[in-house]
Amino acid sequence: MTDIDSQQAAIDEFQGDPGDRPVMRARFEHNGSPRYMLYTIKRFAYDHDRGFHLDLQLVSDELDEGLETVEAKLQDGDADLIDIDYFSTARERADGAPIVAFHPYGQTVGGLVTPIDSPIDGLEDLAGHRIGVVRRHDKNWILVRAACREFHGFDPDETATPLEAGSKVELTRQLRNGEVDGILQFWQIIPEIVESGPYREVLSMSRLVDRLADTDGERPVPISTFLTSEPYLADHPDTVRGFEGAFRDAVERLQRDDSLWTELGAQLMYEDDPAVIRAVRDRWREMVVVDWDESTVEGMERLFDRLKEVVGADAVGVDELPDGVFRPDVEMEGRP
């Protein structure tokens, strides 16, 4: 299995010398899907082409005093760039964290995974079962609770038994050891599970997003965004805009270059299996969001309002989206 050190070594081969370029310290989870895009930026020096140096380091996905490790690093001043879902961003900003979402990443939701012979065939079957989640405020559990309440008339937080794992790695271990009846795992890990064991994906959470957000499904509603701190954005606006450009460069490459995905499989994935690589590649291409505008933000706000209406502010973890949490105008500010 590819561990953090071996993945980091593959990235470090392309880190390069920052020279006199401004540095953006990127800290991302070792099993998160943004690493495919970030590796591509470093692999083809898109950061240097855009006038900045991306210092990319992979970190654990475990919680740090209730926060994801990347969140803690940004708030502690040890990172300039991370990605998290916008529900978490709203919670932390409402608590006073000077963080801002300046660009979308994509519809990074997960799926419900069970053993092949499980009696769970849909959300309506969750009652009475043990369901593993990373944490109770995880976006996937919020979506499941909202969908069950809205469409099936029950709350699985009351009728099922959610078990917090604390990390994606621990979540998979719980499933394989039979400690839970199903898990809500993050999308990029699901192909590795179902291709390597007697498991199946019962339902993708992306279907719930589209239904709850009342969208036509043609353009995915982004759930995760790229974050920086207010001070970093104020001091380095051109670097932030440079990252937006490098992101688009990398997405364009990943959308067309199948051979690059083979390289990513060998360097960064836990199962170097062609079927896994193809599944991750195809889902990544579907879920990524290259840009946003006010209509995109309206869709995100509509989804938030629907979730709060159905499951309540306590379940979402925040009463409202704080002012200034989204900054779709960052790139426009740099144009003549």
C-alpha positions in Angstrom: 0.0 0.0 0.0 1.1 3.5 -0.8 1.7 5.4 2.5 2.2 9.1 3.2 6.0 8.9 2.9 6.0 7.2 -0.5 3.4 9.6 -1.9 5.3 12.6 -0.5 8.5 11.3 -2.1 6.7 11.1 -5.5 5.6 14.7 -5.1 9.0 15.9 -3.8 10.6 14.8 -7.1 8.8 17.7 -8.7 8.8 20.3 -5.9 11.5 22.4 -7.5 13.3 25.5 -6.3 10.9 28.4 -5.4 13.6 30.9 -6.3 12.2 34.4 -5.7 8.6 33.3 -6.3 6.0 33.8 -3.5 5.3 30.6 -1.7 1.9 29.0 -1.0 2.0 26.3 1.6 -0.5 23.6 0.6 -1.4 21.0 3.2 -3.7 18.2 2.0 -4.9 14.8 3.2 -2.9 11.8 2.0 -6.0 10.0 0.9 -8.0 13.0 -0.4 -8.8 13.4 -4.1 -7.2 16.9 -4.5 -3.8 15.2 -4.4 -4.3 14.0 -8.0 -4.7 17.6 -9.2 -2.0 19.0 -6.9 0.5 16.3 -8.1 -0.3 17.4 -11.6 0.4 21.0 -10.8 3.8 20.0 -9.5 4.5 17.4 -12.2 4.1 20.0 -15.0 5.3 23.1 -13.0 2.0 24.9 -13.5 2.6 26.8 -10.3 5.9 28.2 -11.6 4.2 29.0 -14.9 1.6 31.0 -12.9 4.3 32.9 -10.9 4.2 31.2 -7.5 5.7 28.2 -5.8 3.3 25.6 -4.3 4.9 23.9 -1.3 2.9 20.7 -1.2 2.9 18.5 1.9 0.5 15.6 2.6 -0.8 15.1 6.1 -2.9 12.6 8.1 -6.7 12.6 7.8 -7.2 12.1 11.5 -9.0 14.7 13.7 -6.9 17.2 15.7 -8.9 18.4 18.7 -12.2 18.0 16.8 -10.9 19.5 13.5 -9.6 17.8 10.4 -5.8 18.1 10.4 -5.8 20.4 7.4 -8.3 22.7 9.2 -6.1 22.8 12.3 -3.0 23.7 10.2 -4.7 26.6 8.4 -6.1 28.0 11.6 -2.7 27.6 13.4 -0.9 29.4 10.7 0.9 26.3 9.4 -0.8 26.3 6.0 -2.0 28.8 3.3 -4.1 26.5 1.3 -6.4 23.6 2.1 -9.8 22.2 1.0 -12.8 21.2 3.1 -16.5 21.1 2.6 -18.3 24.4 2.9 -20.4 23.3 5.9 -17.2 22.9 7.9 -15.9 26.2 6.6 -19.1 27.9 7.7 -18.9 26.4 11.2 -15.3 27.5 11.7 -15.8 31.0 10.3 -18.9 31.4 12.5 -16.7 30.6 15.5 -14.3 33.3 14.5 -11.7 31.6 12.3 -10.4 34.1 9.6 -10.8 31.7 6.7 -12.4 32.2 3.3 -13.4 30.0 0.4 -12.0 31.5 -2.7 -12.5 28.8 -5.4 -14.6 25.7 -5.8 -13.1 22.2 -6.0 -16.0 19.9 -6.7 -18.9 17.7 -5.5 -16.7 15.7 -3.2 -19.3 13.5 -1.5 -19.1 9.8 -0.7 -21.3 6.8 -0.9 -23.0 4.2 1.2 -20.9 1.0 1.1 -22.0 -2.4 2.6 -21.0 -6.1 2.3 -22.4 -7.7 -0.9 -24.8 -9.8 1.1 -26.1 -7.0 3.2 -29.9 -6.5 3.5 -29.4 -2.7 3.1 -30.5 -1.8 -0.4 -31.2 1.8 0.1 -31.6 4.6 2.7 -35.0 3.2 3.7 -33.2 0.1 5.1 -30.8 1.9 7.5 -33.0 1.7 10.6 -31.6 -0.8 13.1 -28.2 -1.0 11.5 -24.7 0.2 12.6 -23.4 2.8 10.2 -19.8 4.0 10.3 -19.2 7.8 9.7 -16.0 9.8 10.0 -17.9 12.1 12.4 -21.5 13.1 13.2 -20.9 16.5 11.4 -19.6 14.8 8.3 -21.3 16.1 5.2 -22.3 12.5 4.1 -24.1 11.8 7.3 -25.9 15.2 7.2 -27.0 14.4 3.6 -28.2 11.0 4.6 -30.2 12.3 7.6 -31.8 15.0 5.5 -32.7 12.6 2.7 -34.2 10.0 5.1 -36.2 12.6 6.9 -37.4 14.3 3.7 -38.1 11.3 1.6 -38.6 8.3 4.0 -40.0 9.8 7.1 -37.4 8.8 9.7 -34.1 10.1 11.1 -31.3 7.5 11.0 -29.6 9.4 13.8 -32.4 8.1 16.0 -33.3 4.8 14.4 -29.9 3.6 13.3 -26.6 3.6 15.2 -24.0 6.0 13.8 -20.4 5.1 14.9 -17.8 7.8 14.5 -14.5 6.4 13.1 -12.4 9.7 13.2 -10.7 9.0 9.9 -11.3 7.5 6.5 -8.7 4.8 7.2 -10.4 3.7 10.4 -13.8 3.8 8.6 -12.6 1.2 6.1 -11.1 -0.9 8.9 -14.4 -1.0 10.7 -16.2 -2.3 7.6 -13.6 -5.0 6.9 -13.6 -6.2 10.5 -17.4 -6.4 10.6 -17.8 -3.8 13.3 -20.4 -1.9 11.3 -23.1 -2.9 8.8 -22.2 -0.2 6.4 -20.1 3.0 6.0 -20.4 6.4 4.5 -17.0 6.5 2.9 -15.5 9.2 0.7 -15.9 8.7 -3.0 -12.2 8.3 -4.0 -11.7 5.4 -1.6 -14.9 3.5 -2.6 -13.4 1.9 -5.8 -10.5 0.6 -3.8 -12.9 -1.1 -1.4 -15.4 -2.6 -3.8 -12.7 -3.8 -6.3 -10.7 -5.5 -3.6 -13.3 -7.2 -1.4 -16.9 -8.5 -1.2 -18.4 -5.0 -0.9 -20.8 -2.9 -3.0 -21.7 0.8 -3.2 -25.4 1.0 -2.4 -25.9 4.7 -3.1 -23.8 7.7 -4.2 -24.3 10.8 -2.1 -24.2 12.9 -5.3 -27.7 11.8 -6.1 -28.8 13.2 -2.7 -27.1 16.5 -3.3 -28.8 17.1 -6.7 -32.2 16.1 -5.2 -31.9 18.2 -2.0 -30.5 21.2 -3.9 -33.2 21.0 -6.5 -30.8 21.2 -9.4 -31.0 19.8 -12.9 -27.8 17.8 -12.3 -26.1 19.2 -15.4 -23.6 21.1 -13.3 -22.5 19.6 -10.0 -23.0 21.7 -6.9 -19.6 22.1 -5.3 -19.4 20.8 -1.8 -15.6 21.3 -1.2 -13.8 24.5 -1.8 -10.2 25.8 -1.6 -9.6 27.9 1.5 -7.0 30.3 2.6 -6.8 32.8 5.5 -8.0 36.3 5.3 -4.5 37.7 6.0 -2.9 35.5 3.3 -5.5 36.6 0.8 -4.9 40.3 1.7 -1.1 40.0 1.5 -0.9 37.6 -1.6 -3.9 38.2 -3.8 -1.8 37.5 -7.0 -0.6 34.2 -5.6 -4.2 33.1 -4.8 -5.2 34.0 -8.4 -2.1 32.2 -9.6 -3.3 29.1 -7.9 -6.7 29.4 -9.6 -4.9 29.5 -12.9 -2.7 26.5 -12.1 -5.8 24.6 -10.9 -7.5 25.1 -14.3 -4.3 24.0 -16.1 -4.2 20.8 -14.1 -7.9 20.1 -14.5 -7.6 20.5 -18.3 -4.7 18.0 -18.3 -6.5 15.5 -16.1 -9.7 15.7 -18.2 -7.9 14.6 -21.4 -4.7 12.7 -20.4 -5.5 9.1 -19.6 -1.8 8.1 -19.3 -1.4 10.7 -16.5 -4.0 8.8 -14.5 -1.9 5.6 -14.9 1.0 7.5 -13.4 -1.2 8.7 -10.6 -2.3 5.2 -9.9 1.3 4.0 -9.5 2.4 6.9 -7.4 -0.5 7.9 -5.3 -3.3 5.3 -5.1 -3.6 2.4 -2.6 -4.7 -0.1 -5.2 -2.7 0.1 -8.4 -5.5 -1.7 -10.3 -6.6 -0.5 -13.8 -10.3 -0.9 -12.8 -9.8 1.2 -9.7 -7.8 3.9 -11.6 -10.5 4.1 -14.3 -13.3 4.4 -11.7 -11.5 7.1 -9.8 -10.6 9.0 -13.0 -14.1 8.9 -14.4 -15.7 10.0 -11.1 -13.1 12.8 -10.6 -13.9 14.1 -14.1 -17.6 14.2 -13.3 -17.3 15.9 -9.9 -14.7 18.6 -10.4 -15.9 22.2 -10.8 -13.6 24.4 -12.7 -15.1 27.8 -11.8 -18.0 29.4 -10.1 -20.3 32.5 -10.2 -23.2 33.9 -8.3 -25.5 31.2 -9.6 -23.2 28.5 -8.3 -23.1 30.1 -4.9 -26.9 30.4 -4.9 -27.1 26.6 -5.4 -24.7 26.1 -2.5 -26.8 28.4 -0.3 -30.0 26.6 -1.4 -28.6 23.3 -0.4 -27.5 24.7 3.0 -30.9 26.1 3.6 -32.6 22.9 2.7 -30.4 20.8 5.0 -31.0 23.3 7.9 -34.7 23.2 7.3 -34.9 19.4 7.2 -32.4 18.3 9.9 -31.9 21.5 11.8 -29.0 23.8 12.6 -27.6 21.5 15.3 -27.1 18.7 12.8 -25.5 21.0 10.2 -23.4 22.6 13.0 -24.1 26.3 12.2 -27.2 28.6 12.0 -26.3 30.3 8.7 -23.6 30.8 6.2 -21.5 33.7 7.6 -21.0 36.8 5.5 -17.8 36.7 3.4 -17.4 32.9 3.6 -17.5 32.7 -0.3 -15.3 34.9 -2.5 -16.1 34.2 -6.1 -14.9 37.7 -6.9 -11.2 37.0 -6.1 -10.1 36.3 -9.7 -12.2 39.1 -11.1 -10.4 41.6 -8.8 -7.2 40.9 -10.7 -8.6 41.6 -14.1 -8.3 45.0 -15.8 
